[in-house]
Amino acid sequence: MAEIKPFKAMRYSKEDITDFICPPYDVISGAEKERLKTLSPYNIVYVELSDPKGKKNKYKNAAEIFQSWISDGALIRDGKPSYYFYEQLFEDHGMKMTRRGFFAALKLENPRSARGAVKPHEKTLAKPKADRLSLLKAVKANVSPIFGLYDDDKRVTVDLCRKISKRKPSATAKDKDGVFHKLWVVDDEEIVKTATKFLSGKKMFIADGHHRYETAWNYSQEKKEKDKKYSSDKDYNYVLTYLCPMEDPGISIWPTHRVIDEPKCLEENIASYFDVRSSKEFAKLSKKEIQPMMIFKDGKYRVLIIKKESLLKKAMPDKCKEYRNLAVSVLHNVLIPDVDASEYIYVKDDKEAVVLAKKTGKIAIIVPATPIKSLKAISLNNEMMPQKSTYFYPKLASGIVIRSL
């Protein structure tokens, strides 16, 4: 089962860290990166997405920047191993919501093993993993956390997180999307013991950060091979993880839509495998067990629903029902089965996807969100969904806590 432990975080020395945090590296555009850099010379984006400097490559430059911040006191290390409780207050499609969880050091397991307690659900790409591994080797710190979910049907940690949130926070921030971040440093022995023991009986489902998790595992294996004094307790055998109960009322999953050049097989496959409905029916059909998808092409919308469930079984015979019923699975296995995932442009907003399709002459494919129960079932079945099948909103802040190795 999942093994966690408290740790001594590196944190910014100020309580208001608005100007220092940034989103995860993979959702930061070029323009957003430049905006973040103007907020403060200590913004963590200088480490997450460093630039080359002189003869130094971007990874070496990131490491030198990180060390300089420690030297001049911008970053300080906590004195006691702690869990770091974290709250995000945000608005989701007009509804005010709060998500609560905590940061811990999670014991790494082989992500390709079907027997482990840590359950991934998405396929990964080689290029991002190589990039993050180079950064980890240089900086020797987890700058961005993994996002993990676990069952808490008795609301043990749900209630614990709520109690902690009544204390005065150790750090706060508000980002450009209006998300308010609060952090509490908790080293109370009883709380630490309760959380550690509770998670020890749980499986942990990776919600976000699959590339970072696999990178951390690969790094640990490289270190293990070279370490003559190897111990399973070594810091490199753990990774910074945000843990959130599935029962938390602030869990919000957004879909990720696709934009792509029209493949030759598109119209033939639509005619063979799908019934076409009006775009007005998309919201209603999205609540069905088998999800629809919506195509935007040549200025027109079409909603596609599979003609027969047997077609899904034939296309995905080795997958569970929850996997087959997802629109992203149908898209990649039935509608456009021969296009590599790297050829898609991934867009979180459906209107932005359509605008981009119009601008570039491509097609947009709009999909519903992946239900959390589907994520859990697919993970327990040791299956991997297509890339970008889930978008947990809001993203966790990078730099709010850093775990040094």
C-alpha positions in Angstrom: 0.0 0.0 0.0 1.0 3.7 -0.4 3.9 4.7 1.9 4.3 8.4 2.8 6.4 10.4 5.2 6.8 14.0 6.3 9.8 16.0 5.0 11.6 19.3 5.6 10.5 21.5 2.7 12.3 24.3 1.1 10.0 27.3 1.1 10.0 31.0 0.3 10.8 33.1 3.3 7.8 35.4 2.9 4.2 34.7 3.8 2.8 36.3 0.7 4.2 34.2 -2.2 1.9 35.5 -5.0 4.9 36.7 -7.0 6.9 33.5 -6.6 4.7 30.6 -7.6 3.8 29.5 -11.1 1.6 26.8 -12.8 3.1 23.4 -13.8 5.7 23.7 -16.6 3.5 21.9 -19.2 0.7 24.5 -19.2 2.9 27.6 -19.3 2.9 29.4 -22.7 5.8 31.5 -23.9 3.9 34.7 -23.1 2.9 33.5 -19.7 6.5 32.6 -18.9 7.6 36.1 -19.7 4.8 37.5 -17.6 5.8 35.4 -14.6 9.4 36.5 -14.9 8.4 40.1 -14.5 6.6 39.4 -11.1 9.9 38.7 -9.3 13.5 37.6 -9.9 12.7 34.8 -7.5 9.7 33.4 -9.4 10.0 29.6 -9.6 9.5 29.7 -13.4 13.2 30.7 -13.6 14.0 27.2 -12.3 11.1 25.2 -13.9 11.6 26.7 -17.4 15.1 28.1 -17.2 16.9 29.6 -20.3 20.5 28.9 -21.3 23.0 31.5 -20.0 26.3 31.9 -21.8 28.0 28.5 -21.9 25.6 27.0 -19.4 22.7 25.0 -20.7 19.2 25.7 -19.2 19.5 22.9 -16.6 22.8 24.0 -15.2 21.6 27.6 -15.2 18.4 26.4 -13.3 20.6 24.7 -10.7 22.8 27.8 -10.1 19.7 30.0 -9.8 18.2 27.6 -7.3 21.4 27.5 -5.2 21.7 31.2 -5.3 18.2 31.7 -3.8 19.1 29.4 -0.9 22.4 31.3 -0.4 20.7 34.7 -0.2 17.8 33.5 2.0 15.0 33.7 -0.5 14.4 30.0 0.1 14.8 28.5 3.6 14.5 24.9 4.8 12.0 24.0 7.6 13.5 22.7 10.7 11.2 19.7 11.4 9.7 17.1 9.1 6.2 18.1 8.3 3.1 17.6 6.2 2.0 20.6 4.3 -1.7 21.1 4.2 -2.9 23.0 1.1 -6.2 24.7 0.2 -7.3 26.2 -3.1 -10.3 28.4 -3.3 -11.6 28.9 -6.8 -14.5 29.4 -9.1 -15.5 26.7 -11.5 -18.0 27.6 -14.2 -19.7 30.1 -11.9 -19.6 27.9 -8.8 -17.4 28.7 -5.8 -15.4 25.7 -4.7 -12.6 24.7 -2.2 -10.2 21.8 -2.6 -8.1 20.5 0.3 -5.3 18.0 0.7 -1.7 17.9 1.8 1.9 17.5 0.5 4.0 14.5 1.6 7.0 12.5 0.4 5.6 9.4 -1.4 7.6 6.2 -1.8 8.3 5.5 -5.5 7.2 2.3 -7.1 7.7 1.0 -10.6 5.0 2.8 -12.6 4.9 -0.2 -15.1 4.1 -2.7 -12.4 0.6 -3.9 -12.1 1.0 -4.9 -8.4 1.9 -1.6 -6.9 -0.2 0.8 -4.7 0.5 3.8 -7.0 -1.8 3.7 -10.0 -1.2 5.7 -13.1 -3.9 6.2 -15.7 -2.3 8.0 -18.7 0.3 7.2 -21.2 3.4 9.4 -21.3 5.7 10.8 -23.9 9.5 10.4 -24.0 10.5 14.0 -24.7 8.9 15.6 -21.6 10.4 12.8 -19.4 13.9 13.5 -20.8 13.5 17.2 -20.1 12.3 16.7 -16.5 15.0 14.2 -15.8 17.7 16.6 -16.9 16.2 19.3 -14.7 15.9 16.9 -11.7 19.6 15.7 -12.1 20.8 19.3 -12.2 18.6 20.9 -9.4 18.3 17.8 -7.2 14.9 18.9 -6.0 11.2 18.2 -6.6 10.0 21.7 -7.7 6.5 20.5 -8.9 4.4 17.9 -7.1 2.6 14.9 -8.3 -1.2 15.1 -7.8 -2.5 11.9 -6.1 -6.0 10.8 -5.2 -7.1 8.2 -2.6 -10.3 6.8 -1.1 -11.5 8.3 2.1 -15.1 7.2 2.4 -15.1 7.6 6.1 -13.8 11.2 5.7 -10.9 10.8 8.1 -8.6 13.1 6.2 -11.4 15.2 4.7 -12.3 16.3 8.2 -8.7 16.6 9.2 -8.0 19.0 6.3 -11.0 21.1 7.2 -9.9 21.4 10.8 -6.4 22.5 9.7 -7.9 25.1 7.4 -9.2 27.0 10.4 -5.7 27.8 11.5 -3.7 30.8 10.4 -1.9 29.8 7.2 1.9 29.8 6.9 1.8 31.1 3.3 -0.8 32.5 0.9 -1.0 33.5 -2.8 -3.5 34.5 -5.4 -2.8 33.7 -9.0 -3.9 35.5 -12.2 -6.9 33.1 -12.6 -8.2 34.2 -9.2 -7.3 31.0 -7.4 -6.5 31.7 -3.7 -3.8 29.3 -2.3 -3.2 28.7 1.4 -0.5 26.6 3.0 -0.1 25.2 6.5 3.1 23.7 7.9 1.9 20.9 10.2 4.4 19.0 12.4 2.0 17.9 15.2 3.0 14.4 16.0 -0.5 13.1 16.3 -1.6 14.6 13.0 1.5 13.3 11.2 0.9 9.8 12.7 -2.8 9.8 11.8 -2.2 10.8 8.2 0.8 8.4 7.7 -1.1 5.4 9.2 -4.3 6.2 7.2 -2.5 6.4 3.8 -0.6 3.2 4.5 -3.8 1.2 3.9 -4.6 3.0 0.6 -3.9 2.9 -3.1 -2.9 6.2 -4.6 -4.2 7.2 -8.0 -2.1 9.6 -10.1 -4.4 12.4 -11.2 -1.7 14.7 -12.7 2.0 14.5 -13.1 2.6 11.2 -14.8 5.7 12.5 -16.6 7.1 13.8 -13.3 6.4 10.5 -11.5 8.1 8.4 -14.1 11.0 10.8 -14.2 11.4 10.5 -10.4 11.3 6.7 -10.7 13.9 6.7 -13.5 16.1 9.0 -11.4 15.8 6.8 -8.4 16.9 3.8 -10.4 20.0 5.6 -11.8 20.9 6.7 -8.2 20.4 3.2 -6.8 22.7 1.7 -9.4 25.5 4.0 -8.4 25.0 4.2 -4.7 27.3 1.8 -2.8 25.5 2.7 0.4 22.0 2.2 -1.0 19.0 2.2 1.4 15.3 2.2 0.6 15.0 5.2 2.9 17.2 7.5 0.7 15.5 10.7 -0.4 15.7 9.8 -4.0 13.3 6.9 -3.5 10.5 9.4 -2.7 8.8 12.1 -4.7 6.9 15.3 -3.6 3.2 14.5 -3.9 0.0 16.4 -3.2 -2.6 14.0 -1.7 -6.3 14.7 -2.0 -9.2 12.5 -1.0 -11.5 11.5 -3.8 -14.4 12.5 -1.6 -13.2 16.1 -1.3 -16.0 18.3 -2.6 -13.5 20.5 -4.5 -12.5 17.8 -7.1 -13.1 19.2 -10.6 -12.1 17.5 -13.8 -12.2 19.4 -17.1 -12.0 17.8 -20.5 -9.1 18.4 -22.9 -10.2 18.9 -26.5 -8.2 18.2 -29.7 -7.4 20.1 -32.8 -5.8 18.3 -35.8 -5.5 18.3 -39.6 -8.4 16.3 -41.0 -7.3 12.7 -41.5 -8.3 11.0 -44.8 -10.3 8.3 -42.9 -12.6 10.8 -41.0 -15.8 10.8 -43.1 -15.6 7.1 -43.9 -15.2 6.2 -40.2 -18.0 8.6 -39.2 -20.3 6.9 -41.7 -19.3 3.4 -40.7 -19.3 3.6 -36.9 -21.3 6.6 -35.7 -24.8 8.1 -35.7 -24.8 11.8 -36.1 -26.9 14.1 -33.9 -27.4 17.8 -33.5 -24.9 19.9 -31.4 -27.9 20.8 -29.2 -27.9 17.3 -27.9 -24.2 17.2 -26.8 -24.8 18.3 -23.2 -27.6 15.8 -22.6 -25.7 12.9 -24.4 -22.6 13.6 -22.3 -24.4 12.3 -19.3 -24.9 8.9 -20.9 -22.7 5.9 -20.0 -21.1 5.9 -23.4 -19.8 9.4 -24.1 -20.4 11.3 -27.3 -17.9 13.6 -29.0 -18.5 16.7 -31.1 -16.7 17.5 -34.4 -16.3 21.0 -35.7 -15.4 21.0 -39.4 -16.0 23.6 -42.2 -18.0 25.8 -39.9 -20.4 23.1 -38.8 -20.9 21.0 -35.6 -21.8 17.3 -35.5 -22.3 15.2 -32.4 -21.1 11.6 -32.9 -22.4 8.6 -30.9 -21.3 5.0 -31.5 -23.8 2.9 -33.4 -23.3 -0.3 -31.4 -21.5 -1.1 -28.2 -20.1 -4.2 -29.9 -18.0 -1.9 -32.1 -16.2 -0.6 -29.0 -15.6 -4.2 -27.7 -14.1 -5.1 -31.2 -11.9 -2.0 -31.3 -10.7 -2.3 -27.7 -11.0 -6.0 -26.7 -8.5 -5.8 -24.0 -9.9 -2.8 -22.2 -12.5 -2.5 -19.4 -15.9 -1.1 -20.0 -15.1 2.2 -18.3 -12.2 2.7 -20.7 -14.2 1.9 -23.8 -17.0 4.2 -22.9 -14.8 7.3 -22.7 -15.0 9.7 -25.7 -11.2 10.1 -25.7 -10.9 6.3 -26.0 -13.4 6.2 -28.9 -11.6 9.0 -30.6 -8.2 7.4 -30.6 -9.3 3.8 -31.2 -12.3 4.1 -33.5 -12.7 7.6 -35.1 -9.0 8.3 -35.8 -7.1 5.2 -34.8 -3.9 5.7 -36.9 -2.8 9.2 -35.8 -0.1 9.5 -33.1 -1.0 11.4 -30.0 1.9 13.9 -30.6 0.1 15.2 -33.8 -2.8 16.7 -31.9 -3.0 20.2 -30.4 -4.5 19.9 -26.9 -6.8 22.7 -25.8 -8.7 22.9 -22.5 -11.4 25.4 -23.6 -13.9 24.2 -26.3 -14.4 27.7 -27.7 -10.6 28.2 -28.0 -10.4 24.8 -29.8 -13.0 26.0 -32.4 -11.3 29.3 -32.9 -8.0 27.6 -33.5 -9.6 25.2 -35.9 -11.1 28.1 -37.9 -7.8 29.9 -37.9 -5.7 27.0 -39.1 -8.1 25.1 -41.3 -8.0 22.1 -39.0 -10.8 20.3 -37.3 -11.7 20.5 -33.6 -12.9 17.5 -31.6 -14.8 18.4 -28.4 -15.0 15.7 -25.7 -16.8 15.5 -22.3 -14.8 15.3 -19.0 -13.6 12.0 -17.7 -15.6 11.0 -14.6 -13.5 10.3 -11.5 -15.1 6.9 -11.1 -13.9 6.0 -14.6 -10.4 7.1 -13.7 -10.4 4.9 -10.6 -11.7 1.8 -12.4 -9.3 2.1 -15.3 -6.3 2.6 -12.9 -7.3 -0.4 -10.8 -7.4 -2.4 -14.1 -3.9 -1.3 -14.8 -4.8 0.3 -18.1 -3.5 3.6 -19.6 -5.8 6.2 -21.1 -4.7 8.3 -24.0 -2.6 11.3 -23.2 -4.4 14.3 -21.9 -7.6 12.4 -20.9 -8.0 14.5 -17.7 -7.4 18.1 -16.7 -7.8 18.6 -13.0 -8.7 22.2 -12.2 -7.2 24.2 -10.8 -3.6 23.1 -11.3 -1.3 22.9 -8.3 1.1 25.7 -7.8 4.8 25.0 -8.4 7.1 26.4 -5.8 4.6 26.6 -3.0 6.7 23.8 -1.4 9.9 22.3 -2.7 11.4 19.0 -1.7 15.2 19.0 -1.8 17.0 15.7 -2.5 
